[in-house]
Amino acid sequence: MRTLFRIAVMCTSAATAMNAQAPTTAPVPPGRIICDMSMRVVSMRVVDAAGAPVNDATVSVRRVRTRIMLSSAEAMGSQGDYKIAEDGSIPDLRKGGEPFDVTFTKAGRSRRVRVIIGMDSAGCHTELKSSARPVTL
């Protein structure tokens, strides 16, 4: 690690000694969008009739257009939050959004809700366009 650090310092010092300048960046052309590297997650909260979080529910997400089940649904902690989708988990997702059926099941109770998931206005990230929040099971 020390050797790698010394090489980096020597290269930086050599570039500084030769009056090297950092490369300049060009402005972004109008109409062009640059996405950031953050990862977005679409989540839904499930509660019981009293408003308490429902943990350990089974979640299934089905894309209405193709009837294909997604494999990205999973629990996110102990507050009744469930990840429904994330960036890159839904191929060729329509920017304006499209319907998905999300089914939550626990202890013989089941609730299916239809949500709209699409891309954000830049077309970079997945977002929840509409849903029932929170879902009562």
VENURLIN-V861199 format. One record per pair of residues at least 24 apart in sequence whose C-alpha atoms are under 7 Angstrom apart, sorted by the first residue. I is the first residue (numbers start at 1). J is the second residue. If there is no record, write none. Layout:
# VENURLIN-V861199
I,J
I,J
This chain:
# VENURLIN-V861199
33,122
35,124
39,87
40,86
40,87
40,125
40,126
41,83
41,85
41,86
41,87
42,83
42,84
42,85
42,86
42,127
42,128
43,81
43,82
43,83
43,84
44,81
44,82
44,83
44,84
44,133
44,134
45,80
45,81
45,82
45,133
45,134
45,135
46,80
46,81
46,134
46,135
46,136
46,137
47,80
47,134
47,135
47,136
47,137
48,136
48,137
49,136
49,137
53,79
53,80
54,80
55,80
57,104
57,105
57,106
58,104
58,105
58,106
59,102
59,103
59,104
59,105
60,102
60,103
60,104
61,100
61,101
61,102
61,103
62,100
62,101
62,102
63,99
63,100
63,101
64,99
64,100
64,101
86,126
87,125
87,126
93,118
93,119
94,118
94,119
95,119
95,120
95,123
97,129
109,137
110,137
111,137
